[in-house]
Amino acid sequence: MLTVESGTDIYHQEQAAIGLYLLKWGSVEIYRQSPVGRTHICYRSAGDLFGYVPLVAATATVTYQASAIALTTSEIWFLQRTDLDALIRQHPEIKTPINRLLAQDVTQFARRIAWEQTRIQGLQRYLRPVLSVSVSLSVDRASAD
């Protein structure tokens, strides 16, 4: 069990996925960092699992595809991947609710993508192409001295 303060990073995108998290109380934001900035993915609240998506992958080495940060002081239960794998081997029925959560997340993300596409289409009439301009900065050595 972990108790973390607001602003604490729980895991980072591209970090090796070492386990799953259950939020007992508090709130967590899942986000993705890109060259353009930080993109919100979803919020997690009391009773929610997170960090489980890469663990249902069939590969041996997987990474988190997003980052998680505590938005408030939170209590989080952590289950290591090896313990989760052993638990699933002993009780395969555990995979059913995890798969259900995964399906809900996929549905939520598909709706969000559709909404974003609609929003972008609505903005396209306001967008104008930017001409590529090559600017050359040169210093006149005679005037620089």
MDAnalysis code that builds the backbone (N, CA, C; Angstrom):
import MDAnalysis as mda
import numpy as np

u = mda.Universe.empty(435, n_residues=145, atom_resindex=np.repeat(np.arange(145), 3), trajectory=True)
u.add_TopologyAttr("name", ["N", "CA", "C"] * 145)
u.add_TopologyAttr("resid", np.arange(1, 146))
u.add_TopologyAttr("resname", ["MET", "LEU", "THR", "VAL", "GLU", "SER", "GLY", "THR", "ASP", "ILE", "TYR", "HIS", "GLN", "GLU", "GLN", "ALA", "ALA", "ILE", "GLY", "LEU", "TYR", "LEU", "LEU", "LYS", "TRP", "GLY", "SER", "VAL", "GLU", "ILE", "TYR", "ARG", "GLN", "SER", "PRO", "VAL", "GLY", "ARG", "THR", "HIS", "ILE", "CYS", "TYR", "ARG", "SER", "ALA", "GLY", "ASP", "LEU", "PHE", "GLY", "TYR", "VAL", "PRO", "LEU", "VAL", "ALA", "ALA", "THR", "ALA", "THR", "VAL", "THR", "TYR", "GLN", "ALA", "SER", "ALA", "ILE", "ALA", "LEU", "THR", "THR", "SER", "GLU", "ILE", "TRP", "PHE", "LEU", "GLN", "ARG", "THR", "ASP", "LEU", "ASP", "ALA", "LEU", "ILE", "ARG", "GLN", "HIS", "PRO", "GLU", "ILE", "LYS", "THR", "PRO", "ILE", "ASN", "ARG", "LEU", "LEU", "ALA", "GLN", "ASP", "VAL", "THR", "GLN", "PHE", "ALA", "ARG", "ARG", "ILE", "ALA", "TRP", "GLU", "GLN", "THR", "ARG", "ILE", "GLN", "GLY", "LEU", "GLN", "ARG", "TYR", "LEU", "ARG", "PRO", "VAL", "LEU", "SER", "VAL", "SER", "VAL", "SER", "LEU", "SER", "VAL", "ASP", "ARG", "ALA", "SER", "ALA", "ASP"])
u.atoms.positions = np.array([
    [0.839, -1.167, 0.000],
    [0.000, 0.000, 0.000],
    [0.893, 1.243, 0.000],
    [0.509, 2.223, -0.820],
    [1.253, 3.470, -0.928],
    [0.343, 4.630, -0.544],
    [0.851, 5.553, 0.217],
    [0.151, 6.810, 0.435],
    [1.005, 7.879, -0.219],
    [0.412, 8.592, -1.172],
    [1.163, 9.595, -1.927],
    [0.490, 10.954, -1.799],
    [1.298, 11.978, -1.844],
    [0.804, 13.355, -1.768],
    [0.411, 13.846, -3.159],
    [-0.386, 14.877, -3.186],
    [-0.766, 15.524, -4.437],
    [0.492, 15.926, -5.205],
    [0.489, 15.664, -6.514],
    [1.637, 16.014, -7.350],
    [2.681, 14.926, -7.464],
    [2.493, 13.808, -6.757],
    [3.460, 12.710, -6.811],
    [3.267, 11.900, -8.089],
    [4.354, 11.686, -8.826],
    [4.309, 10.816, -10.001],
    [4.236, 9.373, -9.527],
    [3.313, 8.622, -10.111],
    [3.146, 7.218, -9.728],
    [3.928, 6.329, -10.690],
    [3.796, 6.599, -11.970],
    [4.637, 5.964, -12.985],
    [4.702, 6.893, -14.187],
    [5.704, 6.635, -15.046],
    [5.925, 7.480, -16.219],
    [5.740, 6.679, -17.495],
    [5.312, 7.366, -18.521],
    [5.182, 6.739, -19.834],
    [6.557, 6.236, -20.272],
    [6.565, 5.087, -20.899],
    [7.767, 4.387, -21.361],
    [8.538, 3.704, -20.238],
    [8.088, 3.825, -19.004],
    [8.695, 3.090, -17.882],
    [8.221, 1.637, -17.954],
    [9.064, 0.702, -17.570],
    [8.667, -0.707, -17.550],
    [7.444, -0.883, -16.655],
    [6.452, -1.597, -17.181],
    [5.219, -1.844, -16.421],
    [5.496, -2.933, -15.388],
    [5.476, -2.551, -14.128],
    [5.853, -3.485, -13.065],
    [4.668, -3.983, -12.254],
    [3.495, -3.434, -12.502],
    [2.333, -3.877, -11.744],
    [1.116, -3.038, -12.032],
    [0.027, -3.369, -11.338],
    [-1.195, -2.593, -11.488],
    [-1.525, -1.916, -10.175],
    [-2.343, -0.913, -10.258],
    [-2.654, -0.063, -9.119],
    [-4.164, -0.026, -8.906],
    [-4.564, -0.041, -7.638],
    [-5.967, 0.125, -7.261],
    [-6.031, 1.343, -6.353],
    [-6.822, 2.305, -6.756],
    [-6.944, 3.543, -5.990],
    [-7.979, 3.346, -4.885],
    [-7.509, 3.268, -3.645],
    [-8.418, 3.088, -2.505],
    [-9.171, 4.384, -2.234],
    [-8.466, 5.499, -2.176],
    [-9.091, 6.814, -2.079],
    [-8.152, 7.856, -2.656],
    [-8.750, 8.963, -3.087],
    [-7.980, 10.023, -3.723],
    [-8.341, 10.141, -5.189],
    [-7.497, 10.835, -5.941],
    [-7.726, 10.963, -7.382],
    [-6.388, 11.010, -8.115],
    [-6.412, 10.438, -9.308],
    [-5.210, 10.302, -10.131],
    [-5.557, 10.727, -11.550],
    [-4.617, 11.394, -12.205],
    [-4.779, 11.720, -13.620],
    [-3.833, 10.847, -14.425],
    [-4.367, 10.290, -15.503],
    [-3.561, 9.555, -16.474],
    [-3.386, 10.507, -17.657],
    [-2.143, 10.716, -18.075],
    [-1.879, 11.647, -19.170],
    [-0.722, 11.127, -20.010],
    [-0.604, 11.697, -21.188],
    [0.476, 11.337, -22.098],
    [1.254, 12.598, -22.442],
    [2.567, 12.483, -22.423],
    [3.440, 13.602, -22.771],
    [3.851, 13.459, -24.230],
    [3.831, 14.559, -24.970],
    [4.269, 14.547, -26.367],
    [5.089, 15.807, -26.615],
    [5.692, 15.921, -27.787],
    [6.453, 17.138, -28.086],
    [5.589, 18.408, -28.032],
    [4.281, 18.251, -28.217],
    [3.375, 19.398, -28.210],
    [2.951, 19.770, -26.797],
    [3.084, 18.850, -25.866],
    [2.681, 19.110, -24.481],
    [2.010, 17.907, -23.848],
    [1.305, 18.185, -22.785],
    [0.664, 17.143, -21.983],
    [-0.783, 16.966, -22.438],
    [-1.180, 15.710, -22.710],
    [-2.539, 15.406, -23.137],
    [-3.229, 14.576, -22.071],
    [-4.333, 15.092, -21.558],
    [-5.124, 14.383, -20.555],
    [-5.765, 13.159, -21.203],
    [-5.698, 12.022, -20.520],
    [-6.358, 10.815, -21.009],
    [-7.602, 10.534, -20.184],
    [-7.444, 10.410, -18.861],
    [-8.605, 10.153, -18.009],
    [-8.250, 10.400, -16.548],
    [-9.288, 10.438, -15.741],
    [-9.119, 10.529, -14.291],
    [-9.483, 9.184, -13.689],
    [-8.850, 8.848, -12.595],
    [-9.209, 7.661, -11.827],
    [-9.585, 8.122, -10.427],
    [-10.614, 7.471, -9.868],
    [-11.070, 7.818, -8.520],
    [-11.167, 6.550, -7.683],
    [-11.602, 6.702, -6.445],
    [-11.644, 5.580, -5.496],
    [-12.301, 4.348, -6.121],
    [-11.619, 3.214, -5.979],
    [-12.125, 1.944, -6.494],
    [-11.672, 1.608, -7.899],
    [-11.019, 2.541, -8.585],
    [-10.589, 2.312, -9.968],
    [-9.219, 1.646, -10.028],
    [-9.082, 0.749, -11.007],
    [-7.783, 0.169, -11.348],
    [-7.116, 1.071, -12.377],
    [-5.803, 1.128, -12.359],
    [-5.074, 1.806, -13.426],
    [-3.694, 1.181, -13.549],
    [-3.073, 1.421, -14.706],
    [-1.768, 0.830, -14.971],
    [-1.855, -0.619, -15.414],
    [-3.057, -1.098, -15.655],
    [-3.244, -2.511, -15.997],
    [-3.149, -2.783, -17.489],
    [-3.331, -1.769, -18.324],
    [-3.400, -1.998, -19.767],
    [-2.176, -2.732, -20.304],
    [-0.942, -2.309, -20.011],
    [0.196, -3.051, -20.566],
    [0.345, -4.460, -19.987],
    [-0.270, -4.710, -18.844],
    [-0.121, -6.021, -18.215],
    [-0.954, -7.099, -18.889],
    [-1.946, -6.704, -19.665],
    [-2.736, -7.706, -20.377],
    [-2.124, -8.029, -21.738],
    [-1.020, -7.340, -22.075],
    [-0.301, -7.631, -23.314],
    [0.413, -8.972, -23.181],
    [0.629, -9.609, -24.293],
    [1.223, -10.948, -24.283],
    [2.748, -10.933, -24.305],
    [3.357, -9.772, -24.337],
    [4.814, -9.714, -24.418],
    [5.449, -9.716, -23.031],
    [6.689, -10.119, -22.975],
    [7.392, -10.217, -21.689],
    [7.810, -8.844, -21.168],
    [8.244, -7.975, -22.060],
    [8.650, -6.638, -21.624],
    [7.678, -5.619, -22.197],
    [6.993, -4.939, -21.316],
    [6.029, -3.929, -21.735],
    [6.261, -2.655, -20.932],
    [5.810, -1.551, -21.486],
    [5.953, -0.270, -20.806],
    [4.596, 0.402, -20.678],
    [4.506, 1.305, -19.722],
    [3.303, 2.122, -19.597],
    [3.277, 3.082, -20.782],
    [2.134, 3.220, -21.408],
    [2.004, 4.104, -22.561],
    [1.567, 5.509, -22.167],
    [1.386, 5.720, -20.877],
    [0.992, 7.026, -20.347],
    [1.617, 7.166, -18.966],
    [1.463, 8.337, -18.386],
    [1.963, 8.602, -17.035],
    [0.790, 8.757, -16.087],
    [1.042, 8.564, -14.794],
    [0.013, 8.739, -13.770],
    [0.557, 9.648, -12.680],
    [-0.272, 10.592, -12.243],
    [0.110, 11.527, -11.188],
    [-1.053, 11.677, -10.211],
    [-0.734, 11.727, -8.932],
    [-1.763, 11.927, -7.907],
    [-2.220, 13.382, -7.946],
    [-3.525, 13.591, -8.021],
    [-4.074, 14.948, -8.004],
    [-4.388, 15.406, -6.588],
    [-4.605, 14.431, -5.707],
    [-4.852, 14.703, -4.292],
    [-4.043, 13.690, -3.496],
    [-3.955, 13.888, -2.198],
    [-3.355, 12.849, -1.365],
    [-4.173, 11.586, -1.606],
    [-3.500, 10.480, -1.882],
    [-4.189, 9.256, -2.294],
    [-3.580, 8.032, -1.629],
    [-4.422, 7.041, -1.418],
    [-3.941, 5.744, -0.955],
    [-4.130, 4.765, -2.100],
    [-3.041, 4.090, -2.441],
    [-3.018, 3.226, -3.614],
    [-2.506, 1.855, -3.217],
    [-3.232, 0.841, -3.638],
    [-2.758, -0.527, -3.456],
    [-2.047, -0.928, -4.733],
    [-0.933, -1.632, -4.582],
    [-0.100, -2.017, -5.714],
    [0.046, -3.527, -5.745],
    [-0.095, -4.117, -6.932],
    [0.094, -5.554, -7.121],
    [1.149, -5.743, -8.203],
    [2.287, -6.349, -7.831],
    [3.365, -6.578, -8.794],
    [2.896, -7.502, -9.906],
    [3.490, -7.304, -11.079],
    [3.103, -8.087, -12.252],
    [3.262, -9.589, -12.005],
    [4.350, -9.988, -11.367],
    [4.568, -11.420, -11.121],
    [3.478, -11.982, -10.206],
    [3.067, -11.202, -9.205],
    [1.987, -11.645, -8.314],
    [0.652, -11.695, -9.052],
    [0.421, -10.718, -9.930],
    [-0.806, -10.721, -10.730],
    [-0.842, -11.939, -11.638],
    [0.277, -12.238, -12.298],
    [0.342, -13.411, -13.179],
    [0.055, -14.693, -12.403],
    [0.631, -14.823, -11.214],
    [0.393, -16.014, -10.382],
    [-1.068, -16.089, -9.959],
    [-1.633, -14.961, -9.595],
    [-3.036, -14.913, -9.185],
    [-3.960, -15.311, -10.332],
    [-3.647, -14.854, -11.534],
    [-4.458, -15.202, -12.708],
    [-4.320, -16.687, -13.035],
    [-3.121, -17.249, -12.860],
    [-2.956, -18.692, -13.098],
    [-3.804, -19.497, -12.118],
    [-3.853, -19.061, -10.862],
    [-4.636, -19.775, -9.848],
    [-6.133, -19.518, -9.995],
    [-6.489, -18.319, -10.429],
    [-7.897, -17.917, -10.547],
    [-8.109, -17.212, -11.886],
    [-8.205, -17.975, -12.981],
    [-8.322, -17.356, -14.311],
    [-9.552, -16.460, -14.468],
    [-10.544, -16.652, -13.617],
    [-11.755, -15.830, -13.707],
    [-11.479, -14.354, -13.400],
    [-10.336, -14.060, -12.797],
    [-9.963, -12.674, -12.491],
    [-9.779, -11.869, -13.776],
    [-9.424, -12.551, -14.848],
    [-9.196, -11.842, -16.114],
    [-10.479, -11.242, -16.683],
    [-11.620, -11.828, -16.352],
    [-12.888, -11.332, -16.900],
    [-13.153, -9.881, -16.519],
    [-13.106, -9.508, -15.230],
    [-13.347, -8.087, -14.929],
    [-12.256, -7.157, -15.470],
    [-11.022, -7.647, -15.563],
    [-9.953, -6.818, -16.131],
    [-10.221, -6.581, -17.615],
    [-10.634, -7.627, -18.319],
    [-10.971, -7.474, -19.738],
    [-12.178, -6.555, -19.917],
    [-13.122, -6.616, -18.988],
    [-14.291, -5.739, -19.041],
    [-13.851, -4.275, -18.888],
    [-12.941, -4.027, -17.950],
    [-12.406, -2.669, -17.779],
    [-11.686, -2.193, -19.039],
    [-10.913, -3.085, -19.629],
    [-10.191, -2.750, -20.849],
    [-11.175, -2.392, -21.962],
    [-12.245, -3.171, -22.094],
    [-13.264, -2.890, -23.111],
    [-13.930, -1.539, -22.861],
    [-14.204, -1.219, -21.597],
    [-14.795, 0.085, -21.266],
    [-13.847, 1.219, -21.633],
    [-12.567, 1.040, -21.333],
    [-11.585, 2.071, -21.676],
    [-11.485, 2.259, -23.186],
    [-11.473, 1.161, -23.933],
    [-11.392, 1.246, -25.393],
    [-12.617, 1.983, -25.937],
    [-13.795, 1.668, -25.411],
    [-15.024, 2.348, -25.838],
    [-14.947, 3.838, -25.531],
    [-14.494, 4.174, -24.333],
    [-14.361, 5.583, -23.934],
    [-13.372, 6.315, -24.843],
    [-12.249, 5.685, -25.152],
    [-11.246, 6.321, -26.000],
    [-11.754, 6.464, -27.435],
    [-12.512, 5.479, -27.928],
    [-13.078, 5.566, -29.279],
    [-14.050, 6.744, -29.366],
    [-14.872, 6.932, -28.335],
    [-15.791, 8.080, -28.313],
    [-15.017, 9.395, -28.291],
    [-13.968, 9.414, -27.510],
    [-13.171, 10.644, -27.417],
    [-12.508, 10.969, -28.747],
    [-11.985, 9.961, -29.423],
    [-11.362, 10.179, -30.733],
    [-12.394, 10.715, -31.715],
    [-13.602, 10.132, -31.719],
    [-14.661, 10.606, -32.611],
    [-15.011, 12.060, -32.303],
    [-15.094, 12.403, -31.019],
    [-15.400, 13.781, -30.618],
    [-14.295, 14.727, -31.071],
    [-13.042, 14.320, -30.882],
    [-11.906, 15.159, -31.291],
    [-11.901, 15.366, -32.803],
    [-12.219, 14.313, -33.562],
    [-12.258, 14.442, -35.019],
    [-13.344, 15.426, -35.445],
    [-14.506, 15.351, -34.794],
    [-15.596, 16.279, -35.089],
    [-15.177, 17.708, -34.768],
    [-14.525, 17.891, -33.652],
    [-14.056, 19.216, -33.245],
    [-13.038, 19.767, -34.241],
    [-12.114, 18.926, -34.682],
    [-11.099, 19.349, -35.654],
    [-11.754, 19.722, -36.978],
    [-12.738, 18.935, -37.415],
    [-13.440, 19.247, -38.664],
    [-14.139, 20.601, -38.561],
    [-14.700, 20.903, -37.395],
    [-15.350, 22.193, -37.191],
    [-14.374, 23.353, -37.223],
    [-13.135, 23.104, -36.843],
    [-12.117, 24.159, -36.825],
    [-11.437, 24.356, -38.176],
    [-11.552, 23.373, -39.057],
    [-10.811, 23.429, -40.316],
    [-11.161, 24.648, -41.160],
    [-12.387, 25.124, -41.090],
    [-12.749, 26.284, -41.907],
    [-12.016, 27.549, -41.448],
    [-11.515, 27.544, -40.232],
    [-10.787, 28.697, -39.712],
    [-9.278, 28.599, -39.941],
    [-8.830, 27.459, -40.384],
    [-7.395, 27.237, -40.564],
    [-6.961, 27.628, -41.966],
    [-5.821, 28.229, -42.066],
    [-5.238, 28.614, -43.349],
    [-3.847, 27.989, -43.428],
    [-3.452, 27.579, -44.621],
    [-2.106, 27.013, -44.746],
    [-1.041, 28.066, -44.438],
    [0.005, 27.638, -43.833],
    [1.132, 28.514, -43.532],
    [2.176, 28.290, -44.609],
    [2.566, 29.387, -45.240],
    [3.584, 29.279, -46.276],
    [4.930, 29.030, -45.629],
    [5.678, 28.169, -46.231],
    [7.016, 27.895, -45.729],
    [7.931, 29.031, -46.167],
    [8.489, 29.708, -45.201],
    [9.377, 30.829, -45.496],
    [10.758, 30.484, -44.965],
    [11.719, 30.594, -45.822],
    [13.091, 30.339, -45.411],
    [13.751, 31.681, -45.120],
    [14.191, 31.844, -43.899],
    [14.829, 33.095, -43.492],
    [16.305, 32.826, -43.286],
    [17.108, 33.670, -43.862],
    [18.550, 33.535, -43.704],
    [19.054, 34.720, -42.902],
    [19.664, 34.433, -41.789],
    [20.251, 35.483, -40.971],
    [21.746, 35.495, -41.221],
    [22.221, 36.620, -41.665],
    [23.665, 36.717, -41.879],
    [24.168, 37.986, -41.204],
    [25.371, 37.941, -40.801],
    [25.991, 39.078, -40.129],
    [27.019, 39.673, -41.071],
    [26.899, 40.954, -41.280],
    [27.864, 41.661, -42.095],
    [29.100, 41.881, -41.229],
    [30.180, 41.227, -41.550],
    [31.395, 41.276, -40.737],
    [31.930, 42.707, -40.607],
    [31.780, 43.501, -41.642],
    [32.321, 44.865, -41.604],
    [31.575, 45.711, -40.577],
    [30.242, 45.542, -40.487],
    [29.471, 46.348, -39.541],
    [29.488, 45.751, -38.141],
    [29.838, 44.476, -38.016],
    [29.872, 43.821, -36.706],
    [31.092, 44.241, -35.910],
    [32.156, 44.676, -36.578],
    [33.401, 45.052, -35.884],
    [33.355, 46.401, -35.340],
])
